[in-house]
Amino acid sequence: MSYLVTVGIFAAIGLLAGVLLTVASRVFEVKVDERIEKVNDALPQVNCGSCGFSGCSDYAEAIVSNGAPCDMCRPGGEMTAKKIAEIMGVEVTAAEPEVAFVRCHGDCNITPHKYEFGGVQSCAACNRFYSGSKTCTSGCLGYGDCVHACPQGAISIVDRIAKVDRSRCIGCGLCVDACPNGLIVVRRISQSVDVTCSSKDIARVTKSLCEGGCVGCRLCEKNCEQGAIHVVDNHAVIDYDKCNNCGKCADVCKIGSVMRIG
């Protein structure tokens, strides 16, 4: 009989604990805005961090809870921005899609290597030895750190230089962070003219190291009616906000370091 009393006591305690836990869960429940899940579902789940947040879920929460802009997702582009805006009940003007570009065309045919790197096949590792294996220390090393960083498989190494497949690139910018020489930029996909050299060496040195290097002759600068291209640090730099894609700078470049893209 005593064991029945014991069982009854434990059953009563269990029942009471269950009731208390249920009440506590209702009292201390943290209500989650259902829009967070909807916004998160609208995002591409690349978790690239290009929006400035650690991942898609954090960005979704920032949009709903903190009023973050709806158009910060580069990979999602205009379509994703519109979906999020519809969920949030706001209007948004999505930015133009962006794409990565490698500012170097010094492949193995025009830029020699000063030694063969036998260590870990990584641009970052190679760059620690005499500023890389290429004679041009500003050029693409071609060991594929950007390739490994790209979640879309949009970058490949051709003739020991990185090439971007514009049709697959989502403009996330992970390749930008992976390049030790800072040769990759992310800019508007409509930009059809760009500079394929990042060397800051003087003309004589650049010419001796790479047949396709910009020598800062300023022909492009003199022929640009928009004032959109200037020689800075011994190589041409384009101001995308002024450039109208006329291509005159590419037409007058005798070396081919300013060229039409796409």
C-alpha positions as a Markdown table, in Angstrom:
| # | Residue | x | y | z |
|---|---|---|---|---|
| 1 | Met | 0.0 | 0.0 | 0.0 |
| 2 | Ser | 2.9 | 2.3 | 0.8 |
| 3 | Tyr | 4.3 | 2.0 | -2.6 |
| 4 | Leu | 1.0 | 3.2 | -4.1 |
| 5 | Val | 1.3 | 6.3 | -2.0 |
| 6 | Thr | 4.8 | 6.9 | -3.2 |
| 7 | Val | 3.8 | 6.4 | -6.8 |
| 8 | Gly | 0.9 | 8.8 | -6.3 |
| 9 | Ile | 3.2 | 11.4 | -4.8 |
| 10 | Phe | 5.6 | 11.2 | -7.8 |
| 11 | Ala | 2.7 | 11.3 | -10.2 |
| 12 | Ala | 1.3 | 14.4 | -8.5 |
| 13 | Ile | 4.7 | 16.1 | -8.5 |
| 14 | Gly | 5.1 | 15.2 | -12.2 |
| 15 | Leu | 1.7 | 16.6 | -13.1 |
| 16 | Leu | 2.4 | 19.8 | -11.1 |
| 17 | Ala | 5.8 | 20.2 | -12.8 |
| 18 | Gly | 4.2 | 19.8 | -16.2 |
| 19 | Val | 1.6 | 22.4 | -15.4 |
| 20 | Leu | 4.2 | 24.8 | -14.1 |
| 21 | Leu | 6.4 | 24.3 | -17.2 |
| 22 | Thr | 3.4 | 24.9 | -19.5 |
| 23 | Val | 2.5 | 28.1 | -17.7 |
| 24 | Ala | 6.1 | 29.3 | -17.7 |
| 25 | Ser | 6.5 | 28.6 | -21.4 |
| 26 | Arg | 3.4 | 30.7 | -22.1 |
| 27 | Val | 4.4 | 33.5 | -19.7 |
| 28 | Phe | 8.1 | 33.8 | -20.9 |
| 29 | Glu | 7.5 | 33.0 | -24.5 |
| 30 | Val | 9.5 | 35.1 | -26.9 |
| 31 | Lys | 7.3 | 35.9 | -29.9 |
| 32 | Val | 9.1 | 35.7 | -33.2 |
| 33 | Asp | 7.9 | 37.8 | -36.1 |
| 34 | Glu | 6.8 | 35.3 | -38.8 |
| 35 | Arg | 8.1 | 37.7 | -41.4 |
| 36 | Ile | 11.7 | 36.8 | -40.4 |
| 37 | Glu | 11.2 | 33.2 | -41.7 |
| 38 | Lys | 9.5 | 34.5 | -44.8 |
| 39 | Val | 12.3 | 36.9 | -45.6 |
| 40 | Asn | 14.9 | 34.2 | -44.9 |
| 41 | Asp | 13.1 | 31.9 | -47.3 |
| 42 | Ala | 13.3 | 34.6 | -50.0 |
| 43 | Leu | 17.0 | 34.9 | -49.6 |
| 44 | Pro | 19.4 | 32.7 | -51.7 |
| 45 | Gln | 21.0 | 31.1 | -48.7 |
| 46 | Val | 24.5 | 31.6 | -50.0 |
| 47 | Asn | 25.6 | 33.1 | -46.6 |
| 48 | Cys | 28.3 | 35.1 | -48.3 |
| 49 | Gly | 28.2 | 38.1 | -46.0 |
| 50 | Ser | 28.2 | 40.6 | -48.9 |
| 51 | Cys | 25.2 | 42.3 | -47.2 |
| 52 | Gly | 27.3 | 43.1 | -44.1 |
| 53 | Phe | 25.7 | 40.4 | -41.9 |
| 54 | Ser | 27.1 | 37.0 | -41.0 |
| 55 | Gly | 24.5 | 35.1 | -43.0 |
| 56 | Cys | 21.1 | 35.1 | -44.6 |
| 57 | Ser | 19.2 | 34.4 | -41.3 |
| 58 | Asp | 20.9 | 37.3 | -39.6 |
| 59 | Tyr | 20.2 | 39.6 | -42.5 |
| 60 | Ala | 16.5 | 38.5 | -42.5 |
| 61 | Glu | 16.2 | 39.4 | -38.8 |
| 62 | Ala | 17.9 | 42.7 | -39.3 |
| 63 | Ile | 15.4 | 43.6 | -42.0 |
| 64 | Val | 12.4 | 42.8 | -39.9 |
| 65 | Ser | 13.6 | 43.8 | -36.5 |
| 66 | Asn | 16.0 | 46.7 | -37.3 |
| 67 | Gly | 14.8 | 48.1 | -40.6 |
| 68 | Ala | 17.8 | 47.1 | -42.7 |
| 69 | Pro | 17.4 | 47.9 | -46.4 |
| 70 | Cys | 15.8 | 45.2 | -48.5 |
| 71 | Asp | 18.2 | 45.5 | -51.4 |
| 72 | Met | 21.5 | 44.6 | -49.8 |
| 73 | Cys | 21.7 | 41.0 | -51.1 |
| 74 | Arg | 24.0 | 41.0 | -54.1 |
| 75 | Pro | 23.5 | 37.4 | -55.1 |
| 76 | Gly | 19.7 | 37.7 | -55.0 |
| 77 | Gly | 19.7 | 40.9 | -57.0 |
| 78 | Glu | 16.5 | 42.7 | -58.0 |
| 79 | Met | 14.2 | 39.7 | -57.8 |
| 80 | Thr | 15.1 | 38.9 | -54.2 |
| 81 | Ala | 14.8 | 42.6 | -53.2 |
| 82 | Lys | 11.3 | 42.8 | -54.7 |
| 83 | Lys | 10.2 | 39.6 | -52.9 |
| 84 | Ile | 11.5 | 41.0 | -49.5 |
| 85 | Ala | 9.9 | 44.4 | -50.1 |
| 86 | Glu | 6.6 | 42.7 | -50.8 |
| 87 | Ile | 6.8 | 40.8 | -47.5 |
| 88 | Met | 7.7 | 43.9 | -45.7 |
| 89 | Gly | 5.0 | 46.0 | -47.4 |
| 90 | Val | 7.5 | 48.6 | -48.7 |
| 91 | Glu | 8.7 | 49.8 | -52.0 |
| 92 | Val | 12.3 | 49.3 | -53.1 |
| 93 | Thr | 14.5 | 50.2 | -56.0 |
| 94 | Ala | 16.9 | 47.4 | -56.4 |
| 95 | Ala | 20.5 | 48.1 | -57.4 |
| 96 | Glu | 21.8 | 46.9 | -60.7 |
| 97 | Pro | 23.3 | 43.4 | -60.5 |
| 98 | Glu | 27.1 | 43.3 | -60.0 |
| 99 | Val | 29.8 | 41.0 | -61.3 |
| 100 | Ala | 33.4 | 40.3 | -60.4 |
| 101 | Phe | 36.3 | 41.3 | -62.6 |
| 102 | Val | 40.0 | 40.4 | -62.5 |
| 103 | Arg | 42.2 | 43.5 | -63.1 |
| 104 | Cys | 45.0 | 41.6 | -64.6 |
| 105 | His | 45.5 | 39.8 | -68.0 |
| 106 | Gly | 49.1 | 38.9 | -67.5 |
| 107 | Asp | 48.8 | 35.2 | -68.3 |
| 108 | Cys | 51.7 | 32.8 | -68.8 |
| 109 | Asn | 51.9 | 33.9 | -72.4 |
| 110 | Ile | 52.9 | 37.5 | -71.7 |
| 111 | Thr | 54.1 | 37.5 | -68.1 |
| 112 | Pro | 56.9 | 35.1 | -67.1 |
| 113 | His | 57.4 | 33.4 | -63.8 |
| 114 | Lys | 60.7 | 34.0 | -62.0 |
| 115 | Tyr | 60.5 | 30.6 | -60.2 |
| 116 | Glu | 58.3 | 27.5 | -59.9 |
| 117 | Phe | 56.5 | 27.5 | -56.6 |
| 118 | Gly | 56.6 | 24.0 | -55.0 |
| 119 | Gly | 54.8 | 24.7 | -51.8 |
| 120 | Val | 51.1 | 24.7 | -50.9 |
| 121 | Gln | 49.4 | 25.6 | -54.2 |
| 122 | Ser | 47.8 | 28.8 | -52.9 |
| 123 | Cys | 48.2 | 32.5 | -54.0 |
| 124 | Ala | 48.5 | 33.6 | -50.4 |
| 125 | Ala | 51.2 | 31.0 | -49.7 |
| 126 | Cys | 53.1 | 31.8 | -52.8 |
| 127 | Asn | 52.9 | 35.6 | -52.2 |
| 128 | Arg | 54.9 | 35.2 | -49.0 |
| 129 | Phe | 58.0 | 34.2 | -51.1 |
| 130 | Tyr | 59.5 | 37.2 | -52.8 |
| 131 | Ser | 56.0 | 38.7 | -53.4 |
| 132 | Gly | 55.0 | 35.8 | -55.6 |
| 133 | Ser | 56.4 | 33.7 | -58.4 |
| 134 | Lys | 55.5 | 36.1 | -61.2 |
| 135 | Thr | 58.0 | 38.8 | -62.4 |
| 136 | Cys | 55.1 | 41.3 | -62.0 |
| 137 | Thr | 54.4 | 41.3 | -58.3 |
| 138 | Ser | 51.1 | 43.0 | -58.8 |
| 139 | Gly | 49.7 | 40.3 | -61.1 |
| 140 | Cys | 47.4 | 37.3 | -60.7 |
| 141 | Leu | 49.4 | 34.4 | -59.3 |
| 142 | Gly | 47.0 | 31.8 | -60.7 |
| 143 | Tyr | 46.9 | 29.3 | -57.8 |
| 144 | Gly | 43.2 | 29.6 | -57.4 |
| 145 | Asp | 42.4 | 31.0 | -54.0 |
| 146 | Cys | 39.5 | 32.9 | -55.6 |
| 147 | Val | 38.4 | 29.7 | -57.3 |
| 148 | His | 38.0 | 27.9 | -54.0 |
| 149 | Ala | 36.2 | 30.9 | -52.4 |
| 150 | Cys | 33.6 | 31.1 | -55.2 |
| 151 | Pro | 30.3 | 29.4 | -54.2 |
| 152 | Gln | 29.0 | 29.4 | -57.8 |
| 153 | Gly | 32.0 | 27.9 | -59.6 |
| 154 | Ala | 32.2 | 31.1 | -61.6 |
| 155 | Ile | 36.0 | 31.4 | -61.6 |
| 156 | Ser | 38.5 | 29.2 | -63.3 |
| 157 | Ile | 42.3 | 29.3 | -63.9 |
| 158 | Val | 43.2 | 29.6 | -67.6 |
| 159 | Asp | 46.8 | 30.0 | -68.6 |
| 160 | Arg | 47.7 | 30.5 | -65.0 |
| 161 | Ile | 45.3 | 33.5 | -64.6 |
| 162 | Ala | 41.9 | 33.8 | -63.0 |
| 163 | Lys | 38.9 | 34.2 | -65.4 |
| 164 | Val | 35.3 | 35.1 | -64.3 |
| 165 | Asp | 32.3 | 33.5 | -66.0 |
| 166 | Arg | 29.9 | 36.5 | -65.9 |
| 167 | Ser | 26.9 | 34.3 | -66.5 |
| 168 | Arg | 27.5 | 32.3 | -63.3 |
| 169 | Cys | 28.9 | 35.1 | -61.1 |
| 170 | Ile | 26.5 | 36.4 | -58.4 |
| 171 | Gly | 28.6 | 39.3 | -57.3 |
| 172 | Cys | 29.0 | 38.1 | -53.7 |
| 173 | Gly | 32.6 | 39.4 | -53.4 |
| 174 | Leu | 34.1 | 36.4 | -51.6 |
| 175 | Cys | 36.7 | 36.2 | -54.3 |
| 176 | Val | 37.7 | 39.8 | -53.6 |
| 177 | Asp | 38.6 | 38.9 | -50.0 |
| 178 | Ala | 40.5 | 35.8 | -51.2 |
| 179 | Cys | 42.9 | 37.6 | -53.6 |
| 180 | Pro | 46.1 | 38.6 | -51.8 |
| 181 | Asn | 47.0 | 41.2 | -54.5 |
| 182 | Gly | 43.6 | 42.8 | -54.4 |
| 183 | Leu | 43.1 | 42.3 | -58.2 |
| 184 | Ile | 39.4 | 41.5 | -58.1 |
| 185 | Val | 36.7 | 44.1 | -57.9 |
| 186 | Val | 32.9 | 43.8 | -58.0 |
| 187 | Arg | 31.1 | 46.3 | -60.2 |
| 188 | Arg | 28.0 | 46.9 | -62.2 |
| 189 | Ile | 27.4 | 44.2 | -64.8 |
| 190 | Ser | 26.5 | 46.8 | -67.4 |
| 191 | Gln | 30.1 | 48.2 | -67.3 |
| 192 | Ser | 31.5 | 47.1 | -70.6 |
| 193 | Val | 35.0 | 48.8 | -70.4 |
| 194 | Asp | 37.6 | 48.0 | -67.8 |
| 195 | Val | 41.3 | 48.2 | -67.0 |
| 196 | Thr | 43.1 | 44.9 | -67.0 |
| 197 | Cys | 46.2 | 46.0 | -65.1 |
| 198 | Ser | 46.9 | 46.9 | -61.5 |
| 199 | Ser | 50.6 | 47.5 | -61.6 |
| 200 | Lys | 51.9 | 50.6 | -59.8 |
| 201 | Asp | 55.4 | 50.4 | -61.2 |
| 202 | Ile | 56.7 | 53.1 | -63.5 |
| 203 | Ala | 56.2 | 52.5 | -67.3 |
| 204 | Arg | 59.8 | 51.2 | -67.9 |
| 205 | Val | 59.5 | 48.6 | -65.2 |
| 206 | Thr | 56.0 | 47.5 | -66.1 |
| 207 | Lys | 56.9 | 47.1 | -69.7 |
| 208 | Ser | 59.8 | 44.9 | -68.8 |
| 209 | Leu | 57.7 | 42.7 | -66.6 |
| 210 | Cys | 54.5 | 42.3 | -68.6 |
| 211 | Glu | 53.8 | 42.9 | -72.3 |
| 212 | Gly | 50.2 | 43.8 | -71.5 |
| 213 | Gly | 50.8 | 46.1 | -68.5 |
| 214 | Cys | 49.5 | 49.7 | -68.4 |
| 215 | Val | 52.3 | 52.2 | -68.9 |
| 216 | Gly | 50.3 | 55.2 | -67.9 |
| 217 | Cys | 50.6 | 56.9 | -71.3 |
| 218 | Arg | 47.4 | 58.9 | -70.6 |
| 219 | Leu | 46.0 | 58.3 | -74.1 |
| 220 | Cys | 42.8 | 56.9 | -72.6 |
| 221 | Glu | 42.6 | 59.9 | -70.3 |
| 222 | Lys | 43.1 | 62.4 | -73.1 |
| 223 | Asn | 40.4 | 60.8 | -75.3 |
| 224 | Cys | 37.7 | 60.4 | -72.7 |
| 225 | Glu | 35.1 | 63.1 | -73.2 |
| 226 | Gln | 33.4 | 62.2 | -69.8 |
| 227 | Gly | 36.5 | 62.7 | -67.7 |
| 228 | Ala | 35.9 | 59.1 | -66.4 |
| 229 | Ile | 39.4 | 57.7 | -66.7 |
| 230 | His | 42.6 | 58.9 | -65.1 |
| 231 | Val | 46.1 | 57.6 | -64.5 |
| 232 | Val | 46.5 | 57.0 | -60.8 |
| 233 | Asp | 49.6 | 55.3 | -59.4 |
| 234 | Asn | 51.0 | 54.7 | -62.9 |
| 235 | His | 48.0 | 52.9 | -64.2 |
| 236 | Ala | 44.6 | 53.8 | -65.6 |
| 237 | Val | 41.6 | 53.9 | -63.2 |
| 238 | Ile | 37.9 | 54.3 | -64.3 |
| 239 | Asp | 35.3 | 56.2 | -62.5 |
| 240 | Tyr | 32.2 | 54.1 | -63.1 |
| 241 | Asp | 29.8 | 56.9 | -62.1 |
| 242 | Lys | 31.1 | 59.0 | -65.0 |
| 243 | Cys | 31.8 | 56.3 | -67.6 |
| 244 | Asn | 29.2 | 55.9 | -70.4 |
| 245 | Asn | 30.7 | 52.8 | -72.0 |
| 246 | Cys | 31.6 | 54.6 | -75.2 |
| 247 | Gly | 34.8 | 52.6 | -75.5 |
| 248 | Lys | 37.0 | 55.4 | -76.8 |
| 249 | Cys | 39.6 | 54.7 | -74.1 |
| 250 | Ala | 39.8 | 51.0 | -75.2 |
| 251 | Asp | 40.1 | 52.1 | -78.9 |
| 252 | Val | 43.2 | 54.3 | -78.3 |
| 253 | Cys | 45.0 | 51.9 | -75.9 |
| 254 | Lys | 47.9 | 50.5 | -77.9 |
| 255 | Ile | 48.8 | 47.9 | -75.3 |
| 256 | Gly | 45.3 | 46.5 | -74.7 |
| 257 | Ser | 45.3 | 47.1 | -70.9 |
| 258 | Val | 42.1 | 49.1 | -71.3 |
| 259 | Met | 39.6 | 46.9 | -73.1 |
| 260 | Arg | 35.9 | 46.2 | -73.9 |
| 261 | Ile | 34.5 | 43.5 | -71.7 |
| 262 | Gly | 31.7 | 41.0 | -72.4 |
